[in-house]
Amino acid sequence: MNHSIAIEATEVTFDNPPGQSLLDAALRAGIELPYSCRKGVCGSCVGSIASGEVRGLNGAAIRNDTCGPDQVLYCLCEPTTDVVLQPASWKRVDPSARKTLTAKVYSNQLAAPDVSVLRLRLPAGQRAKFQAGQYLQILLEDGSARCYSMANPPHESDGATLHIRHVAGGQFSQRVAQLAPGDPLRIELPFGNVALASEDTRPIVFVAGGTGFAPVKSILDDMLKKRVQRDITLIWGAREPAGLYLRSAVERWQKQWPDFRFIAALSDVPSDDAFAGRADDALRQCCAALGGHVVYCCGSPPMVSAVRSAAAEKGLAPEDFHADVFVPGPSAAPA
């Protein structure tokens, strides 16, 4: 049976059918709660249950180390009674803004030995409405999907640029090198809610690991277009210099913002112009106290967890850490 879900101290209510998470039920109803990976890893959807009972969807654990004592992961919970939510924030969105389209490959270039930059074009007359930092899903023939952040800014809305790391045995990534201009790909977009608040002028630190650079590029190119003036630091971590595969974008930002601070962090192969170590160590050693700052981190689960801990050590408030976690494998079923 359906259960009724409400948001505390509001008139917002929506139905939650059996087998659907609290997060997906909200999204279907046009209510957007904070979220990113939808796999219970990033912690972006953490919130409280003011009243009612929930359980793990398909037996999943409903908490991880990002949760406070009374918090759960909305993406992995389903209600067993009517429930009242106490989310960190919420807003109304148009459910019809999400589109499923057949895009075509426009270009496919190898940016690093294990990274392809794949540019897609939407059908003639179609535009993608998304926020900088959001991602799309590539829908595969077996019914599964793979998530990739859009590296292009929202004003480049006639297509999508994806930075795809080649993962050994990856069902889609191992096919990327063979994709040619004109090849069709079924996509659904947008997903994710880790966009920056436009009214926030506090200093911001971006920390990217590998192809976690893609959503950071979208956000910074959007800020460049809007002529945002803000204290900006970018830490980009990789194993070796080739992993920092798009230095030209960084150089463009440095010209726009003379005080833009870029720190390359190389963990395995040292370089004279880079910090020797991981991105979280670079955050600890190269950044002053982070109270009153915002940190936006994109990368693998271990990398994001390490940066989260480092940021907390430097005095960052938990609510000012925004994570976009790149979790390999099939995504959750689309909301």
C-alpha positions as CSV (number, residue, x, y, z in Angstrom):
1,M,0.0,0.0,0.0
2,N,1.0,3.6,-0.5
3,H,2.1,5.6,2.5
4,S,1.7,9.3,2.9
5,I,4.9,11.4,3.3
6,A,4.9,14.9,4.6
7,I,7.6,17.5,5.2
8,E,7.6,18.9,8.8
9,A,6.2,22.4,9.3
10,T,5.0,22.6,5.7
11,E,1.8,21.7,3.7
12,V,3.9,19.4,1.4
13,T,2.6,15.8,1.2
14,F,3.1,13.1,-1.4
15,D,2.5,9.3,-1.8
16,N,5.3,6.8,-1.5
17,P,4.4,3.5,-3.3
18,P,5.8,0.2,-2.2
19,G,9.4,-0.6,-3.3
20,Q,10.4,3.1,-3.9
21,S,12.7,5.1,-1.7
22,L,11.7,8.3,0.1
23,L,14.0,10.2,-2.2
24,D,12.6,8.9,-5.4
25,A,9.0,9.3,-4.3
26,A,9.8,12.9,-3.5
27,L,11.4,13.5,-6.9
28,R,8.4,12.0,-8.7
29,A,6.2,14.4,-6.8
30,G,8.3,17.4,-7.9
31,I,9.9,17.8,-4.5
32,E,13.7,17.9,-4.6
33,L,15.6,16.9,-1.5
34,P,19.5,17.2,-1.4
35,Y,21.0,14.2,-3.2
36,S,23.8,13.0,-5.5
37,C,24.8,9.4,-6.0
38,R,21.4,7.7,-5.0
39,K,23.4,4.7,-3.8
40,G,23.8,5.4,-0.1
41,V,27.5,6.4,-0.4
42,C,27.8,10.2,-0.7
43,G,25.6,11.2,2.3
44,S,24.0,14.2,0.4
45,C,20.5,12.9,1.1
46,V,20.9,12.6,4.9
47,G,17.9,13.8,6.9
48,S,15.8,13.0,9.9
49,I,12.5,11.2,10.4
50,A,10.3,13.4,12.6
51,S,7.6,10.7,12.9
52,G,6.8,7.4,11.5
53,E,8.8,4.3,10.7
54,V,11.1,3.3,7.8
55,R,13.2,0.4,6.7
56,G,16.0,-0.3,4.3
57,L,15.0,-0.6,0.7
58,N,15.6,-4.2,-0.3
59,G,17.3,-4.8,3.0
60,A,19.8,-2.0,2.6
61,A,21.5,-0.3,5.5
62,I,19.8,3.1,6.1
63,R,22.7,4.8,7.7
64,N,26.4,5.4,7.0
65,D,29.2,7.4,8.7
66,T,27.8,10.7,7.3
67,C,24.6,10.3,9.4
68,G,24.1,11.9,12.7
69,P,22.5,10.0,15.6
70,D,18.9,10.6,14.4
71,Q,19.5,10.7,10.6
72,V,19.0,8.3,7.8
73,L,19.7,8.1,4.1
74,Y,16.5,9.0,2.2
75,C,17.8,7.3,-0.9
76,L,17.8,3.9,0.8
77,C,14.7,4.1,3.0
78,E,11.1,3.1,2.3
79,P,8.3,3.8,4.7
80,T,6.4,1.2,6.7
81,T,3.9,3.8,8.0
82,D,3.0,7.3,7.1
83,V,6.1,9.4,7.7
84,V,7.0,13.0,8.4
85,L,10.4,14.1,7.1
86,Q,12.8,16.7,8.4
87,P,15.2,17.2,5.5
88,A,18.2,19.6,5.5
89,S,16.4,21.6,2.7
90,W,13.8,21.1,-0.1
91,K,12.4,22.9,-3.1
92,R,9.7,22.3,-5.7
93,V,10.9,21.3,-9.1
94,D,9.1,20.5,-12.4
95,P,9.1,16.7,-12.7
96,S,8.8,17.1,-16.5
97,A,12.2,18.8,-16.7
98,R,13.8,15.4,-16.7
99,K,14.1,14.1,-20.3
100,T,15.0,10.8,-22.0
101,L,16.6,11.4,-25.3
102,T,18.6,9.7,-28.0
103,A,21.8,11.7,-28.3
104,K,24.5,11.1,-30.9
105,V,28.3,11.1,-30.5
106,Y,29.8,14.3,-31.9
107,S,33.4,13.6,-31.0
108,N,35.4,11.2,-29.0
109,Q,38.9,12.2,-27.9
110,L,41.5,10.5,-25.7
111,A,42.5,13.2,-23.1
112,A,44.7,10.8,-21.1
113,P,45.8,7.2,-21.5
114,D,42.7,6.1,-19.5
115,V,40.3,9.1,-20.0
116,S,38.0,9.8,-22.9
117,V,36.3,13.1,-23.5
118,L,33.0,12.2,-25.1
119,R,30.9,15.0,-26.7
120,L,27.2,14.3,-27.4
121,R,24.7,16.3,-29.4
122,L,21.0,16.2,-28.6
123,P,18.4,15.9,-31.4
124,A,17.7,19.0,-33.4
125,G,15.6,21.5,-31.5
126,Q,16.1,19.8,-28.1
127,R,17.9,21.5,-25.2
128,A,19.0,20.1,-21.9
129,K,18.0,22.1,-18.9
130,F,20.4,21.4,-16.0
131,Q,22.4,23.0,-13.3
132,A,26.2,23.1,-13.2
133,G,27.4,20.0,-11.3
134,Q,24.5,17.7,-12.3
135,Y,24.8,14.4,-14.1
136,L,23.1,12.2,-16.7
137,Q,22.5,8.5,-17.0
138,I,23.4,6.5,-20.1
139,L,20.7,3.9,-20.5
140,L,22.2,0.5,-21.6
141,E,20.5,-2.2,-23.7
142,D,20.2,-4.6,-20.6
143,G,18.1,-2.0,-18.8
144,S,20.9,-0.8,-16.5
145,A,22.3,2.7,-16.5
146,R,25.7,4.4,-15.9
147,C,26.0,7.9,-14.4
148,Y,28.4,10.6,-15.7
149,S,28.7,14.2,-14.7
150,M,28.3,16.8,-17.4
151,A,31.5,18.8,-17.8
152,N,29.9,21.5,-20.0
153,P,28.2,24.5,-18.4
154,P,24.4,24.9,-18.6
155,H,24.5,27.6,-21.3
156,E,25.9,24.9,-23.6
157,S,22.6,23.2,-23.6
158,D,22.5,21.5,-27.1
159,G,24.6,18.6,-25.9
160,A,26.7,17.1,-23.1
161,T,30.4,16.6,-22.6
162,L,31.4,13.6,-20.5
163,H,34.8,12.7,-19.0
164,I,34.9,8.9,-18.9
165,R,37.6,6.9,-17.2
166,H,38.3,3.5,-18.7
167,V,37.6,0.9,-16.0
168,A,38.8,-2.7,-16.6
169,G,35.7,-4.8,-17.1
170,G,33.4,-1.8,-17.1
171,Q,30.3,-2.6,-19.2
172,F,30.1,0.8,-20.8
173,S,33.6,2.4,-20.2
174,Q,35.2,-0.5,-22.1
175,R,33.1,0.4,-25.2
176,V,33.9,4.1,-25.1
177,A,37.0,3.9,-27.2
178,Q,35.0,2.3,-30.1
179,L,32.3,5.0,-30.1
180,A,32.4,7.0,-33.4
181,P,30.7,10.3,-34.5
182,G,27.0,9.5,-35.3
183,D,26.7,6.6,-32.9
184,P,23.4,6.9,-30.8
185,L,23.3,6.8,-27.0
186,R,20.1,6.8,-25.0
187,I,20.4,9.3,-22.1
188,E,18.3,10.6,-19.3
189,L,18.9,13.9,-17.5
190,P,19.4,15.7,-15.2
191,F,20.1,14.1,-11.9
192,G,21.8,15.4,-8.7
193,N,21.3,18.3,-6.4
194,V,24.7,19.6,-5.3
195,A,24.6,22.9,-7.2
196,L,26.1,25.9,-5.5
197,A,23.9,28.5,-3.9
198,S,24.1,31.5,-6.2
199,E,23.8,34.0,-3.3
200,D,26.8,32.4,-1.4
201,T,29.9,34.6,-1.6
202,R,32.1,32.7,0.9
203,P,35.5,31.3,-0.1
204,I,35.1,28.0,-1.9
205,V,37.5,25.1,-2.2
206,F,37.0,22.5,-5.0
207,V,38.7,19.1,-4.5
208,A,38.6,16.8,-7.5
209,G,40.0,13.3,-7.9
210,G,40.7,12.2,-11.5
211,T,37.5,12.6,-13.6
212,G,35.8,14.2,-10.6
213,F,37.2,17.2,-12.4
214,A,34.1,17.1,-14.8
215,P,31.4,18.6,-12.6
216,V,34.0,21.0,-11.2
217,K,34.7,22.2,-14.7
218,S,30.9,22.7,-15.3
219,I,30.5,24.7,-12.2
220,L,33.6,26.9,-12.8
221,D,32.7,27.5,-16.4
222,D,29.3,28.6,-15.3
223,M,30.8,30.9,-12.7
224,L,33.1,32.3,-15.4
225,K,30.1,33.0,-17.7
226,K,28.3,34.7,-14.8
227,R,31.4,36.7,-13.9
228,V,31.2,35.5,-10.3
229,Q,33.8,37.1,-8.0
230,R,34.7,34.7,-5.2
231,D,37.8,33.4,-3.4
232,I,38.4,30.1,-5.3
233,T,40.9,27.3,-4.7
234,L,41.0,24.1,-6.8
235,I,42.8,21.0,-5.7
236,W,43.0,18.4,-8.4
237,G,44.4,15.0,-7.4
238,A,45.7,12.3,-9.6
239,R,48.4,9.5,-9.5
240,E,50.6,11.0,-12.2
241,P,50.8,14.2,-14.3
242,A,48.8,12.7,-17.2
243,G,45.8,12.4,-14.9
244,L,45.5,16.2,-14.9
245,Y,44.3,16.0,-18.4
246,L,42.8,19.4,-19.1
247,R,45.2,22.0,-17.9
248,S,44.0,24.5,-20.5
249,A,40.7,24.9,-18.6
250,V,42.6,25.7,-15.4
251,E,44.7,28.3,-17.3
252,R,41.6,30.0,-18.6
253,W,40.2,30.3,-15.0
254,Q,43.5,31.7,-13.8
255,K,43.3,34.5,-16.5
256,Q,39.7,35.3,-15.4
257,W,40.4,35.3,-11.7
258,P,44.0,36.5,-11.0
259,D,43.7,35.2,-7.4
260,F,42.4,31.8,-8.5
261,R,44.5,29.2,-6.6
262,F,45.3,25.9,-8.3
263,I,47.0,23.0,-6.5
264,A,47.9,19.9,-8.4
265,A,48.3,16.9,-6.1
266,L,50.2,13.8,-7.4
267,S,50.2,10.7,-5.2
268,D,52.5,8.4,-7.2
269,V,54.7,10.3,-9.7
270,P,56.2,13.5,-8.3
271,S,56.4,16.7,-10.3
272,D,58.2,20.0,-9.6
273,D,55.0,22.0,-9.9
274,A,52.7,19.7,-7.9
275,F,52.1,18.8,-4.3
276,A,53.5,15.3,-3.6
277,G,50.7,13.4,-2.0
278,R,46.9,12.8,-2.0
279,A,44.3,15.5,-2.4
280,D,43.2,15.2,1.3
281,D,46.8,15.8,2.4
282,A,47.0,18.8,0.1
283,L,43.9,20.2,1.7
284,R,45.4,19.7,5.1
285,Q,48.8,21.2,4.3
286,C,48.0,23.9,1.7
287,C,44.8,25.4,3.1
288,A,44.3,27.5,6.2
289,A,41.4,27.1,8.6
290,L,38.2,26.3,6.7
291,G,35.7,27.8,9.1
292,G,33.4,30.1,7.0
293,H,34.3,28.3,3.8
294,V,32.5,25.9,1.4
295,V,34.1,22.7,0.2
296,Y,32.8,20.9,-3.0
297,C,34.4,17.5,-3.4
298,C,34.1,15.1,-6.4
299,G,35.7,11.7,-6.7
300,S,35.7,8.1,-5.6
301,P,34.1,7.1,-2.2
302,P,37.5,6.6,-0.4
303,M,38.8,9.9,-1.7
304,V,35.6,11.9,-0.7
305,S,35.6,10.2,2.7
306,A,39.3,11.2,3.2
307,V,38.7,14.8,2.1
308,R,35.6,15.0,4.3
309,S,37.7,14.1,7.3
310,A,40.5,16.5,6.4
311,A,38.0,19.3,6.0
312,A,36.5,18.6,9.4
313,E,40.0,18.7,10.9
314,K,40.4,22.2,9.4
315,G,37.3,23.5,11.0
316,L,34.7,23.2,8.2
317,A,31.1,22.9,9.3
318,P,29.5,19.6,8.2
319,E,26.7,21.4,6.3
320,D,29.3,23.2,4.2
321,F,30.8,20.0,2.8
322,H,29.2,19.1,-0.5
323,A,30.0,15.7,-2.1
324,D,29.6,14.3,-5.5
325,V,30.7,10.6,-5.2
326,F,31.6,8.7,-8.3
327,V,30.3,5.2,-7.6
328,P,31.2,2.6,-10.3
329,G,28.7,0.1,-11.7
330,P,25.0,0.3,-12.4
331,S,23.0,3.2,-11.0
332,A,19.8,3.0,-9.0
333,A,16.7,2.8,-11.1
334,P,15.7,6.2,-12.4
335,A,13.1,8.0,-10.2
